Amino acid sequence: MKYKITHHTHYKYHEKVNLAHNKAWMLPLEASFQYCLQKKIHITPVPSVYNEDYDFLGNLFSYFAIQYPHDEMNVIATHQVEVNRHYDLSSRLVWEETVNILQNSLVEQDLWAKQFALESPLVPILPEIKAYTLKSFTPSRPLLEATLHLTRRIFKDFKFVAGATNVATPLLNVFKHKKGVCQDFAHLAIACLRSIGLAAYYVSGYIETIAPEGKEKLVGADASHAWFAVYSPEIGWVDFDPTNNQLVNNQYITLAYGRDYADVPPLKGIIMSSGAQSMKVAVDVLRIE
């Protein structure tokens, strides 16, 4: 699949901002399954400083500073990406053996994955969530089969409600109230997997806006999206989307991955101003025939 993505973020400040420092994870990930054909970020007002670099996980991010008074800011990222995912789902490795390998292996890729089996700022390991997890991860069940079962249960048990949560909403609240958005469901799945010693990371990206003929539009279209990936020592990372109850396919474009949302927000910053601000986000994902 080839896609053109346009991600427009507009900030309106109620008082003049004299100085703004920002970091943006809005450049597509280069990976074996995804090739970036074109990438561009247009920022107004024109930044006084602009740099691109890689974070500690290998994601490409932008840093920019606007060092003069302004009352609004626009960040427009425009990319063309080719996605070609192939999963080998034949692995029957059971989840308990996966945990054992993560704990004891000295293989480089296993050691790298171990960092994603630990708690992170937005994904605590909680006993309530572990109990929920074990209903899918029964003894000697294959890892991928159990993960798919968990994905389906989250889709069934939790309701997508836009505005029900924000980035500061504790995961336990999401679990208790059984509602949230894609970010919450990704965090919940990650917490489930980590609670039993498995490695899972958070993925930020997009899904195709236009659904295939005869199918309903996917939840989360026209906005950035989030899902999770679980680690298998036999085949590597496999991505699942609990918001839409499916294995991630070629309709998904990856921006970045991290321990949780806090590692890879699309845009974050610090401003020097005493006034309030408002933000609007618009995303278009167009398939290129």
C-alpha positions in Angstrom: 0.0 0.0 0.0 1.1 3.6 -0.7 -0.3 6.5 1.2 -0.1 10.3 1.3 -0.6 11.5 4.9 -1.3 15.1 6.0 -1.2 15.9 9.7 -2.1 19.5 10.6 -1.9 20.8 14.2 -3.0 24.3 14.9 -2.4 26.1 18.2 -4.2 29.4 19.0 -2.8 31.4 22.0 -5.0 33.8 23.9 -2.0 36.0 24.6 1.3 36.5 22.8 3.8 33.7 23.2 7.3 35.1 23.4 9.2 31.8 23.3 8.2 28.2 22.3 10.3 25.1 22.4 8.7 22.0 20.7 9.5 18.3 19.9 7.5 16.5 17.3 7.3 12.7 16.5 5.6 13.3 13.2 8.1 11.8 10.8 7.3 8.2 9.6 9.4 5.3 10.9 11.8 3.8 8.5 11.6 0.0 8.9 11.7 -3.3 7.1 7.9 -3.1 6.6 7.7 0.6 5.8 9.5 2.9 3.4 9.2 6.7 3.4 9.0 8.0 -0.1 8.7 11.7 0.9 8.6 13.6 4.2 8.2 17.3 4.9 7.2 19.4 8.0 6.1 23.0 7.4 5.9 25.2 10.5 4.6 28.7 10.8 5.7 31.1 12.2 9.1 30.1 10.7 11.2 28.6 13.6 14.3 30.3 14.7 15.9 26.9 15.3 15.0 23.5 13.6 16.8 20.2 13.9 16.1 16.5 13.4 17.6 13.7 15.5 17.0 10.2 16.7 15.7 9.5 20.2 17.0 6.7 22.5 14.8 4.1 20.7 15.7 5.1 17.2 12.7 7.2 16.3 13.3 10.3 14.2 11.9 13.4 15.8 12.0 17.2 15.1 13.0 19.9 17.5 12.2 23.5 16.8 12.0 26.8 18.7 10.2 30.0 17.8 12.0 32.8 19.7 9.8 35.8 18.9 6.3 36.8 19.8 3.4 34.9 18.1 -0.2 34.2 18.8 -0.7 31.0 16.8 1.4 28.1 15.5 0.8 25.7 12.6 2.6 22.4 12.1 1.8 20.6 8.9 3.5 17.2 8.3 3.1 15.8 4.7 4.4 12.4 3.9 4.3 9.6 1.3 4.8 6.1 2.6 4.8 2.6 1.3 3.8 -0.1 3.7 4.4 -3.8 3.1 3.9 -6.0 6.3 4.4 -9.7 6.3 3.8 -11.7 9.5 4.9 -15.3 10.0 2.1 -16.4 12.4 3.0 -20.1 12.4 4.8 -19.8 15.8 3.3 -22.0 18.5 5.7 -20.8 21.2 3.8 -20.7 24.4 3.7 -17.6 26.5 5.4 -19.1 29.6 8.4 -20.1 27.5 8.5 -16.6 26.0 8.7 -15.1 29.5 11.5 -17.6 30.4 13.5 -16.6 27.3 13.1 -12.9 28.1 14.3 -13.5 31.6 17.4 -15.6 30.8 18.4 -15.1 27.2 21.6 -13.2 26.3 20.7 -12.9 22.6 20.9 -9.2 21.6 17.3 -8.9 20.3 15.9 -10.5 23.5 18.0 -8.2 25.7 16.6 -5.2 23.7 13.1 -6.4 24.2 13.4 -6.8 28.0 13.1 -3.0 28.5 9.6 -3.2 27.3 8.6 -5.8 29.9 9.0 -3.2 32.7 6.6 -0.7 34.1 6.7 2.8 32.5 5.3 6.2 33.6 1.8 5.7 32.0 1.7 1.9 32.2 1.8 0.6 35.8 1.6 -3.1 36.6 -1.6 -3.7 38.6 -3.0 -6.8 40.2 -6.5 -6.2 38.8 -5.1 -6.0 35.3 -3.0 -9.2 35.8 -6.1 -11.1 36.9 -7.9 -9.8 33.7 -4.9 -10.9 31.6 -4.8 -14.5 32.9 -8.3 -15.2 31.5 -6.6 -15.1 28.0 -3.2 -16.3 29.0 -4.2 -19.8 30.2 -1.5 -22.4 30.9 0.6 -23.5 27.8 -1.4 -21.3 25.4 0.6 -20.0 22.4 1.7 -16.4 22.8 0.1 -15.1 19.6 -3.2 -16.9 20.1 -3.5 -15.6 23.6 -2.6 -12.0 22.5 -5.3 -12.1 19.8 -7.8 -13.4 22.4 -6.8 -10.5 24.8 -7.2 -8.0 21.9 -10.7 -9.3 21.2 -11.7 -9.1 24.9 -10.6 -5.5 25.2 -12.5 -4.6 22.1 -15.6 -6.3 23.5 -15.3 -5.2 27.2 -14.3 -1.5 26.7 -16.2 1.2 24.9 -14.6 3.8 22.6 -15.8 7.2 23.9 -14.0 10.3 22.5 -13.2 12.8 25.2 -13.8 10.3 28.1 -10.1 10.4 29.0 -7.0 12.6 28.5 -3.3 11.9 28.6 -3.3 12.3 32.4 -6.1 9.8 33.1 -4.7 6.9 35.2 -4.9 3.5 33.6 -6.8 2.1 36.6 -9.6 4.6 36.0 -9.8 3.4 32.4 -9.9 -0.2 33.6 -12.7 0.5 36.2 -14.9 2.6 33.9 -14.5 0.4 30.8 -14.2 3.3 28.4 -11.5 5.4 26.7 -9.8 5.9 23.4 -7.2 4.1 21.3 -4.3 5.4 23.5 -6.0 3.9 26.6 -6.7 0.6 25.0 -3.1 0.3 23.8 -1.8 1.1 27.3 -4.2 -1.4 28.8 -3.0 -4.2 26.5 0.6 -3.3 27.2 -0.1 -3.4 31.0 -1.7 -6.8 30.6 1.2 -8.3 28.8 3.8 -6.7 31.1 1.9 -7.9 34.2 2.8 -11.5 33.3 6.4 -10.8 32.2 6.0 -10.3 28.5 7.4 -7.4 26.4 5.1 -5.0 24.7 5.5 -1.5 23.3 3.2 1.4 22.3 2.9 2.4 18.7 1.9 5.8 17.4 0.7 6.3 13.8 -2.3 6.4 11.5 -4.8 4.1 9.9 -6.3 4.5 6.4 -9.2 7.0 6.4 -11.2 5.3 3.6 -12.3 1.8 4.4 -12.3 -0.9 1.8 -15.6 -1.3 -0.2 -18.3 -2.9 1.8 -16.7 -2.4 5.2 -17.3 0.2 7.8 -14.9 3.1 8.5 -12.4 2.2 11.2 -12.5 3.8 14.6 -9.8 6.5 15.0 -9.7 7.6 11.3 -9.1 11.3 10.7 -6.9 11.5 13.8 -3.6 10.0 14.9 -4.0 6.4 16.1 -2.3 4.1 18.6 -1.9 0.4 19.0 0.6 -2.1 20.6 3.1 -4.7 19.6 4.1 -7.9 21.5 7.5 -9.5 21.3 8.0 -13.1 20.2 11.6 -14.5 20.4 10.9 -16.6 17.3 9.5 -14.0 14.9 10.0 -10.6 16.5 7.4 -7.9 17.1 3.8 -8.4 16.0 1.3 -5.5 16.1 -2.3 -5.7 17.3 -5.1 -3.0 17.4 -7.5 -3.5 20.3 -9.6 -0.5 19.2 -10.5 -2.2 16.0 -10.2 -5.8 17.1 -7.6 -6.9 14.5 -4.0 -7.7 13.6 -2.3 -4.6 12.2 -2.1 -4.7 8.4 -1.0 -2.5 5.5 -3.7 0.1 6.3 -1.5 1.2 9.3 1.3 3.7 9.0 3.8 3.8 11.9 5.3 7.1 13.2 7.2 5.9 16.3 7.2 3.4 19.1 8.0 3.7 22.8 7.3 2.4 26.3 4.1 4.4 26.3 2.5 7.6 24.9 4.9 9.8 26.9 7.9 8.6 24.8 6.3 9.5 21.5 3.6 12.2 21.6 3.0 13.7 18.1 3.8 17.1 19.4 4.8 18.5 22.8 6.4 21.7 24.0 7.0 24.5 26.5 5.8 28.1 25.9 6.6 31.3 27.7 3.1 32.9 28.1 0.6 33.6 30.9 -2.4 32.9 28.7 -4.5 29.9 27.7 -4.3 28.0 24.4 -6.5 25.9 22.2 -5.5 23.2 19.8 -7.1 21.6 16.6 -5.8 18.5 14.8 -6.8 17.2 11.4 -5.4 14.1 9.7 -6.0 12.9 6.2 -4.7 9.5 5.0 -5.1 9.1 1.3 -4.3 5.8 -0.6 -2.2 6.3 -3.7 -3.4 4.0 -6.5 
